[in-house]
Amino acid sequence: MATARLGSLRERGRLRNVESLAANYLEAGADRLVLAGVCESWADRRRYEAALTVPLVVCRLHATPAVLASRLRTRHLEEPAELAWHLDRAPELDAILDTARVADTDVPTDSRTPLDVAVEVLRLIGWEI
């Protein structure tokens, strides 16, 4: 119960931060916002869209389990506890996202540079670069 409540408090704080940042950037003249994160459900997506106050396009980045594990090992090279958590969580999250089908588009990332992935995302969502 305490863990669920803490998660809920963290999520509310995260959404308030997104809402504040979005309002500031939009007021300053931004016409596009890019966020990185995970929407595990349509409820999550609706909450983020409400916080942003602009339409949301969700793009899921895909990597095969082997590539994802390799990337996680590189990212958490000196963080064994975090690495173990992410390695355990990755297949679970993949299954959740497969079931939820929240994304508007999916982009495979294996054998692609971050720039190639970014260009593909922009193309798929219709943003001119």
TITITOR-761667 format. One record per atom (N, C-alpha, C, O): residue in three letters; x, y negated, z negated. Coordinates in steps of 0.02 Angstrom, whole numbers, plus 50000, padded with zeros to 5 digits. Each point is the difference from the previous one (the first is absolute). Last residue first. Layout:
BEGIN
alaXYZ...
***
This chain:
BEGIN
ile505834905152043ile500644998249970ile500404995850048ile500564998049984glu496685009749958glu500504998050048glu500654998349963glu499984997049946trp498005020049976trp500344993849985trp500534998750054trp500405004450016gly498035015349953gly499844994650045gly500324993349985gly499754994850022ile500395028549881ile499504995749968ile499854993850042ile499584995849981leu502035020450094leu499385003749985leu499464995649969leu499405001150010arg502794990150033arg499665001650063arg499325003249986arg499504998150030leu501914997749786leu499754993750029leu499615001350064leu499474997050012val501635021349891val499454997849958val499684993750029val499394999550007glu502565008150097glu499435004450014glu499394998149959glu499444999950026val502584988949931val499754998150066val499395004250018val499514997450028ala501625008449774ala499664993549993ala499704997750067ala499434997750001val501895021849999val499375001249965val499614993549994val499404999950012asp502764998850077asp499565003650046asp499315001149969asp499494999350033leu502184991649828leu499784995250051leu499525003250050leu499504997050017pro501535016949819pro499484995649971pro499754994850050pro499404998450001thr501515023750108thr500294994849957thr499434996049968thr499445000050026arg500395026350049arg499884993250022arg500334995249951arg500035001349940ser499695023650045ser500464998250055ser499884993050028ser500144998750058asp497885008349797asp500595004250008asp500404997650060asp499714998150051thr498114993049876thr500634996349989thr500635004250007thr500554997349999pro496614999650079pro500535004749982pro500664996249995pro500154995750041val497324994549925val500624999250038val500515005249975val500204999849942asp496924993750059asp500575003849972asp500604999150045asp499954999950061thr497544986149881thr500475002850047thr500575003549962thr500154998349943asp498004993049944asp499744998550066asp500445003150054asp499765001650055ala499925007849683ala500404996150048ala499624998850065ala499625004350023val499615009549789val499904992949989val500344995850055val499784994450013arg499795030949919arg499974997050067arg499844992649997arg499544997550034ala500615021949794ala499664993549995ala499904996650068ala499504996750011thr501725024349966thr499295000849984thr499634993350003thr499444999750026asp502905000650005asp499695003950054asp499255000649990asp499614999350047leu501664990849783leu499924995550057leu499705003550060leu499604997150037ile500905015849771ile499504995049983ile499854995550060ile499424998750017ala502355016650002ala499355003350003ala499434995249984ala499485000350032asp502714991649947asp499875001550070asp499315003450008asp499624998250045leu501214998049739leu499764993950031leu499835001150073leu499514997350025glu501465020749860glu499354998549971glu499694993850033glu499425000150020pro502795005850034pro499515004450032pro499294998949974pro499525000650038ala502214985649863ala499934999250073ala499505004850032ala499564997750036arg501195001949725arg499414996150019arg499885000050075arg499434999650022asp502515010749877asp499405003649980asp499374996550027asp499535003450020leu502524986150018leu500015006450036leu499385004249983leu499725003350043his500634976549838his499804998850069his499995006450042his499555000950041trp501225000549734trp499294997950001trp499764999250072trp499475002550018ala502815002049948ala499595005949985ala499264998350004ala499605003850027leu501924978449995leu500035004450057leu499555006149989leu499615001850045glu500684983549777glu499574997150051glu499995004450063glu499475000950030ala501995005449799ala499315000749976ala499514997350052ala499485003050014pro502884994950027pro499755006950005pro499285000849977pro499625003950030glu501984976850064glu499414999849957glu499675007050001glu499485000850031glu502374990650109glu500234999849931glu499434999649950glu500084997549944leu499475004850292leu500635003649991leu500225000249928leu500235005249976his497714987650162his500055001049927his500625003949981his500005004149954arg499554990250276arg499734994249963arg500105000649925arg500134995049967thr500475023150176thr500444994350012thr499784994049958thr500414996749969arg498255022550026arg500655001549968arg500494994250009arg500394998549955leu497535000250155leu499924999149928leu500665001349963leu500174996449953arg499755007950278arg499964992749986arg499934998649926arg500314995449974ser499635027150095ser500664997250012ser500024992449985ser500464997549968ala497475013650023ala500435002149945ala500704997150007ala500294997849950leu498214998750228leu499804996249941leu500445001749940leu500234995549964val500065017050231val500254993150009val499834995849940val500424996349975ala498725025550028ala500735000249996ala500304993050006ala500464998349963pro497155004450062pro500245001249932pro500764999949993pro500274997249952thr498724988350244thr499955007149983thr500275001049929thr500394995949976ala498514980850087ala500645003550009ala499895007349982ala499605001649956his498854973950098his500075007249990his500725002250009his500354997850046leu497964979249897leu500645002150028leu500115007349980leu499955001949942arg497764981950087arg500355005349962arg500645001950036arg499985001950059cys498324975549929cys500425004150043cys500385005049956cys500374998049954val497394983850040val500435004649963val500365004550050val499695003250042val499034971449943val500165005550046val500505004449963val500534997749979leu497554982249948leu500595004149985leu500075005350054leu499515003450017pro499274970349949pro499955007050022pro500675003649990pro500544997150007val499014983449824val500065000250074val499955007450020val500125004449959thr499944988549811thr499494995750031thr500064999450075thr499714995550031leu501515017149779leu500334996250053leu499544994750030leu500234994850022ala498975020349812ala500524995949970ala500334995550052ala500184994349986ala498225021550085ala499684994949961ala500514995249969ala499904994049998glu500915024950115glu499704995350048glu499654994349964glu500054994250021tyr500825023249848tyr500544995950029tyr499724995050050tyr500224994250002arg498265021149904arg500264995549947arg500554995550028arg500024994049985arg499105022750156arg499524994649990arg500244995149947arg499904994050007arg501415025350029arg500024995650058arg499524994149992arg500194994350013asp499795022749824asp500624996149997asp500024994950057asp500154994249989ala498095021050018ala499904995249945ala500624995649991ala499944994049991trp500145023950159trp499644994350029trp499864994949946trp499974994050015ser502175020949943ser499285001150009ser499694993950034ser500314994650004glu502035007149942glu499845007149995glu499265001450013glu499805005850007cys502184975650054cys499275000149989cys499805007350001cys499985003250052val502494983049913val499625006050014val499274998849984val499834997749946gly502354985350134gly499715003549943gly499615006050023gly500075002250058ala500974972450031ala500225006950000ala499715003249937ala500044997249946leu499284980350221leu500115003049934leu500255007150009leu499845003350050val499764971750091val500215006950004val500145002449929val500374996949963leu498194982150180leu500335002449939leu500185007350010leu499625003750031arg499604972450120arg500095007249995arg500385001649936arg500464996549980asp499064981550083asp499425003050033asp500055007650001asp499555003450025ala501394973649822ala500145006650028ala499375002650033ala499444999349974gly500764979449902gly499955000450072gly500175006750031gly499985000750061ala499784991149701ala500594996850030ala500015000650076ala500444997250032glu497865013449840glu499934992749991glu500584996350032glu499914994450024leu500215028949972leu499484997950047leu499894992449995leu499914996750051tyr501595013249797tyr500265000250068tyr499494997650051tyr500174996350046asn499165005249726asn500534995050008asn500264999850072asn500084994750029ala498335021949912ala499694993350000ala500534994650011ala499894995350038ala500875026849938ala499644999150063ala499704993050004ala500064996650051leu500975009649746leu500494999050054leu499654998850067leu500214995650038ser498405009749779ser500334993549990ser500504998550056ser500014994550028glu498935026749969glu499514994750012glu500324993149996glu499874995750042val501435022949900val499884999850072val499524994450017val500114996250047asn500245007949725asn500604997150031asn499924999450076asn500174994950029arg498135015849852arg500004992849985arg500614996650030arg499954994450025leu499945029049993leu499494996850043leu499964992549987leu499924996050047arg501495016849814arg500265000050069arg499514996450046arg500214996050042gly499095007649738gly500534994950003gly500294999450070gly500124994550024arg498335022649937arg499674993449996arg500514994450004arg499884995050034glu500975026849956glu499674998850064glu499644993250000glu500044996350049arg500955011149751arg500514998450049arg499694998350067arg500204995250033leu498375012449799leu500264993349984leu500534997950050leu500014994250022ser499185027649997ser499474995350018ser500234992849985ser499884995550041gly501525021949890gly499994999750073gly499494994950024gly500134996250047leu499905008349725leu500604996250019leu500034999350076leu500144994650025arg498165018949890arg499874993049983arg500594995750021arg499914994650028ala500325028549995ala499514997550048ala499864992749988ala499964996150047thr501425014749797thr500344999450065thr499534997350053thr500204995750039ala498925009249748ala500434994149997ala500364998950066ala500084994350022met498595025149957met499594994150000met500434993750000met499874995450038
***
